[in-house]
Amino acid sequence: MRRSWLEALSERVRAHSVGPYLFALVLVALAFAVRVALGWLGATLNYVPHYPAILFIAFIAGPQAAAAAVGVIVIVVWWAFLPPQFEFNTLSAADAANMVVFLGSSALMIWLAQRYGRTVARLREEERHRELMLREMEHRGKNTFAVVEAIVRATLGANEHADTIVGRVRSVSSTNDMINKSPSHRTLLRSIIRNEFDPYGADRARCSGSEIDLNPHTSRHVALVLHELVTNAVKHGALSVPDGFIEIAWTADGEKVTMRWVERGGPQTVTPDSYGFGARLVTGTLRALGGSIDPDFTPQGLVCTITFRQT
């Protein structure tokens, strides 16, 4: 929750014991100057110029300074502007009514400003608490992923299966880090792609498409799908050779996102006789997002059409 200029000014004014009252004095003097100028124009709005002054004083300097300003305004208006001027004579019924209205309106503004200040303070405290809880959850999440990785290594040892599982865990973990660092807790599709390609060179992904902002649930699923595709490209496709690269283009039609994955410059591919766990994982993950994958093993490289819903 970002601080407004009103809050920043309030903190500076209230930093000194006499600051609120000096600020109130300046605003009251400005309001009186406006009242004098209106008098030269023939207007007799004795209290109207002071309403904005009281409101700003209440917001910035606090209720005590605002109440003191109200008292000063009533006395000076009575003395300087109510006929006969420069005397404290008995008020007419109309003047007394105007004064009562001003006092009541000022009291209401001061009360509302005080309520506003308390509400903002409470919201800031709740925000600090949420940020603390989020950092704690992020820390525990990282520890959990580290424990899972250690269990996988201890169970399977140092082999390809362990590396595959650990890679998937790290993909989800790094996506969680991006989500937690984002103020909106959402992630751009382009950022997820860049994150998966970072170990092999970001320039090996030629991306094109509008910015698509994904919620945490969709982000994790899409990251897992991209991780499997990148892993396959490293082992068998365009990323297995130095000059290979992948063109990734996407479009959005409402909630539906269509992504085109085209591998270039890699070895010749053939349609596999059967699909392994990674392919089934991709299919199941996309199905959970209301989407699908249509792979085409062309001689030039793998081409995939991927769809999912950004719910």
TORKE-903808 format. One record per residue (C-alpha): residue in three letters; y, x, z; residue number from 1. Coordinates in steps of 0.001 Angstrom, whole numbers, plus 500000, padded with zeros to 6 digits. Layout:
ALA	Y	X	Z	NUM
...
END
This chain:
MET	500000	500000	500000	1
ARG	503074	501800	498741	2
ARG	506273	501825	500779	3
SER	509219	499944	499328	4
TRP	512714	501398	499296	5
LEU	513587	498829	501980	6
GLU	510929	500235	504319	7
ALA	511914	503821	503581	8
LEU	515563	503074	504353	9
SER	514580	501216	507518	10
GLU	512636	504236	508803	11
ARG	515590	506547	508182	12
VAL	518091	504221	509846	13
ARG	515926	503612	512911	14
ALA	515179	507306	513359	15
HIS	518345	507642	515488	16
SER	519308	505529	518501	17
VAL	522779	504742	517171	18
GLY	521670	504556	513537	19
PRO	520921	500805	513463	20
TYR	524284	499917	515001	21
LEU	526235	502237	512694	22
PHE	524430	500716	509728	23
ALA	525231	497219	511002	24
LEU	528893	498165	511490	25
VAL	529153	499417	507899	26
LEU	527636	496245	506440	27
VAL	529791	494000	508616	28
ALA	532888	495903	507489	29
LEU	531855	495459	503841	30
ALA	531288	491746	504398	31
PHE	534743	491419	505961	32
ALA	536251	493236	502986	33
VAL	534599	490734	500663	34
ARG	535921	487860	502805	35
VAL	539456	489270	502598	36
ALA	539161	489609	498813	37
LEU	537969	486004	498572	38
GLY	540950	484962	500684	39
TRP	543315	486541	498169	40
LEU	541663	484356	495534	41
GLY	542216	481261	497652	42
ALA	538657	480829	498908	43
THR	538050	479909	502559	44
LEU	534351	480773	502790	45
ASN	534588	482375	506205	46
TYR	530865	482960	506859	47
VAL	529278	483045	503387	48
PRO	529888	486802	502696	49
HIS	528201	487642	505998	50
TYR	524818	486036	505302	51
PRO	523568	488867	503048	52
ALA	524879	491395	505571	53
ILE	522902	489799	508418	54
LEU	519766	489630	506271	55
PHE	519919	493324	505326	56
ILE	520763	494366	508867	57
ALA	517809	492397	510232	58
PHE	515397	493925	507710	59
ILE	516638	497497	507947	60
ALA	518267	497990	511363	61
GLY	516228	495540	513419	62
PRO	516829	492330	515395	63
GLN	518998	493890	518133	64
ALA	521492	495357	515677	65
ALA	521482	492098	513680	66
ALA	522173	490026	516815	67
ALA	525036	492337	517760	68
ALA	526434	492004	514228	69
VAL	526307	488201	514483	70
GLY	528331	488326	517696	71
VAL	530946	490626	516140	72
ILE	531219	488429	513043	73
VAL	531720	485226	515056	74
ILE	534447	486791	517190	75
VAL	536320	488410	514294	76
VAL	536113	485328	512051	77
TRP	537406	483156	514904	78
TRP	540255	485585	515578	79
ALA	541192	486677	512042	80
PHE	540449	483786	509715	81
LEU	540497	480489	511607	82
PRO	543960	478960	511927	83
PRO	546120	479831	513666	84
GLN	545148	483392	512715	85
PHE	544939	486270	515230	86
GLU	544562	483877	518148	87
PHE	541563	482478	520006	88
ASN	542588	478827	519957	89
THR	540405	475776	520411	90
LEU	538104	475293	517431	91
SER	538336	472194	515302	92
ALA	535214	470092	514854	93
ALA	534682	471480	511328	94
ASP	535156	475093	512425	95
ALA	532789	474602	515353	96
ALA	530182	473058	513046	97
ASN	530478	475964	510599	98
MET	530056	478438	513437	99
VAL	526969	476642	514748	100
VAL	525441	476588	511257	101
PHE	526119	480315	510883	102
LEU	524571	481087	514276	103
GLY	521486	478983	513523	104
SER	521043	480414	510036	105
SER	521468	483966	511329	106
ALA	518899	483371	514074	107
LEU	516432	482089	511456	108
MET	517008	485098	509184	109
ILE	516553	487523	512072	110
TRP	513331	485793	513104	111
LEU	511972	485830	509546	112
ALA	512860	489505	509129	113
GLN	511072	490317	512376	114
ARG	507990	488371	511286	115
TYR	508049	490171	507951	116
GLY	508225	493559	509654	117
ARG	505298	492735	511935	118
THR	503243	491465	509000	119
VAL	503891	494626	506985	120
ALA	503003	496795	509983	121
ARG	499749	494877	510487	122
LEU	498844	495149	506802	123
ARG	499508	498885	506872	124
GLU	497296	499274	509920	125
GLU	494531	497289	508224	126
GLU	494924	499434	505103	127
ARG	494618	502627	507166	128
HIS	491499	501204	508797	129
ARG	489984	500306	505407	130
GLU	490729	503779	504056	131
LEU	489100	505340	507120	132
MET	486022	503156	506685	133
LEU	485903	503948	502961	134
ARG	486020	507685	503614	135
GLU	483268	507300	506199	136
MET	481126	505298	503759	137
GLU	481776	507859	501031	138
HIS	480724	510661	503355	139
ARG	477565	508819	504383	140
GLY	476814	507971	500755	141
LYS	476972	511644	499786	142
ASN	474698	512515	502690	143
THR	472256	509820	501598	144
PHE	472134	511118	498034	145
ALA	471626	514647	499369	146
VAL	468729	513450	501543	147
VAL	467153	511594	498594	148
GLU	467443	514718	496447	149
ALA	465845	516827	499179	150
ILE	462975	514326	499544	151
VAL	462370	514356	495784	152
ARG	462340	518147	495703	153
ALA	460052	518362	498729	154
THR	457652	515750	497315	155
LEU	457468	516831	493669	156
GLY	458386	520474	493967	157
ALA	460254	522395	491290	158
ASN	459157	520704	488076	159
GLU	460539	518648	485215	160
HIS	459848	515305	486896	161
ALA	461823	516321	489964	162
ASP	464716	517549	487806	163
THR	464759	514234	485921	164
ILE	464892	512133	489075	165
VAL	467486	514381	490718	166
GLY	469609	514182	487564	167
ARG	469609	510388	487758	168
VAL	470520	510459	491432	169
ARG	473383	512880	490779	170
SER	474654	510716	487915	171
VAL	474956	507694	490191	172
SER	476415	509853	492969	173
SER	479129	511360	490749	174
THR	480006	507886	489454	175
ASN	480365	506725	493046	176
ASP	482771	509604	493635	177
MET	484932	508476	490713	178
ILE	484899	504894	491986	179
ASN	485894	505921	495502	180
LYS	488730	508136	494273	181
SER	490206	505372	492123	182
PRO	492884	503247	493876	183
SER	491450	500126	492213	184
HIS	487824	501233	492802	185
ARG	487195	500786	489086	186
THR	486310	503349	486439	187
LEU	487242	503804	482802	188
LEU	484354	503877	480332	189
ARG	485881	506998	478765	190
SER	485839	508741	482182	191
ILE	482149	507941	482690	192
ILE	481317	509422	479273	193
ARG	483383	512544	479980	194
ASN	481647	512973	483331	195
GLU	478173	512857	481748	196
PHE	479127	515340	479015	197
ASP	480929	517813	481274	198
PRO	477856	520059	481859	199
TYR	477393	520467	478094	200
GLY	481022	520512	476920	201
ALA	483381	517563	476744	202
ASP	484149	518372	473089	203
ARG	480605	517452	472121	204
ALA	481431	513790	472636	205
ARG	483744	512401	469928	206
CYS	485021	509211	471534	207
SER	487005	506361	470030	208
GLY	487841	503000	471536	209
SER	490337	501186	473721	210
GLU	490513	501770	477463	211
ILE	487898	499627	479191	212
ASP	488092	499330	482967	213
LEU	484691	498706	484591	214
ASN	483903	497386	488050	215
PRO	481703	499496	490380	216
HIS	478466	497590	489621	217
THR	478868	497933	485846	218
SER	480085	501540	486136	219
ARG	476935	502692	487925	220
HIS	474640	500964	485441	221
VAL	476497	502293	482396	222
ALA	476525	505810	483872	223
LEU	472748	505674	484296	224
VAL	472277	504541	480680	225
LEU	474561	507284	479363	226
HIS	472803	509848	481529	227
GLU	469460	508973	479957	228
LEU	470909	509160	476447	229
VAL	472578	512512	477147	230
THR	469382	513886	478711	231
ASN	467386	512812	475668	232
ALA	469988	514401	473360	233
VAL	469756	517674	475328	234
LYS	465970	517743	475063	235
HIS	465388	516388	471574	236
GLY	468658	515479	469860	237
ALA	472098	516693	468889	238
LEU	472834	518452	472181	239
SER	469737	520641	471814	240
VAL	471532	522777	469202	241
PRO	474900	524576	469547	242
ASP	476689	522722	466745	243
GLY	475447	519236	467467	244
PHE	477737	516511	468725	245
ILE	477720	512776	469346	246
GLU	480111	510140	468069	247
ILE	480652	507324	470551	248
ALA	482737	504318	469572	249
TRP	483138	501061	471425	250
THR	484847	497708	471118	251
ALA	485345	494845	473540	252
ASP	485178	491150	472697	253
GLY	486063	489339	475892	254
GLU	483509	490446	478485	255
LYS	481080	491803	475886	256
VAL	481258	495522	475107	257
THR	479542	496983	472043	258
MET	479009	500731	471929	259
ARG	477840	502796	468964	260
TRP	476045	506091	469717	261
VAL	475584	508363	466669	262
GLU	474099	511862	466939	263
ARG	475281	514442	464390	264
GLY	474163	517970	463544	265
GLY	470945	517862	465504	266
PRO	467314	518256	464476	267
GLN	465591	515646	462354	268
THR	464245	512760	464424	269
VAL	461260	510478	464019	270
THR	460468	507164	465647	271
PRO	458289	507826	468711	272
ASP	454835	506246	468950	273
SER	455607	505009	472473	274
TYR	458531	504905	474885	275
GLY	458544	506603	478275	276
PHE	460034	505635	481608	277
GLY	463539	506735	480587	278
ALA	463606	504287	477671	279
ARG	462298	501485	479895	280
LEU	464955	502381	482484	281
VAL	467717	502099	479872	282
THR	466389	498754	478629	283
GLY	466057	497314	482130	284
THR	469458	498597	483222	285
LEU	471209	497050	480226	286
ARG	469298	493811	480681	287
ALA	470725	493647	484215	288
LEU	474185	493739	482592	289
GLY	473304	491011	480106	290
GLY	473018	493558	477305	291
SER	470538	495461	475166	292
ILE	469965	498623	473127	293
ASP	468904	498849	469478	294
PRO	467764	502426	468655	295
ASP	467387	503704	465111	296
PHE	465717	507105	464668	297
THR	467245	508193	461367	298
PRO	466425	511587	459813	299
GLN	469972	512730	460620	300
GLY	469695	511811	464309	301
LEU	469430	508974	466783	302
VAL	471752	506010	466233	303
CYS	472028	503354	468944	304
THR	473872	500092	469242	305
ILE	474403	499271	472915	306
THR	475790	496051	474333	307
PHE	476603	495014	477887	308
ARG	478905	492663	479743	309
GLN	481774	493957	481911	310
THR	481526	491237	484545	311
END
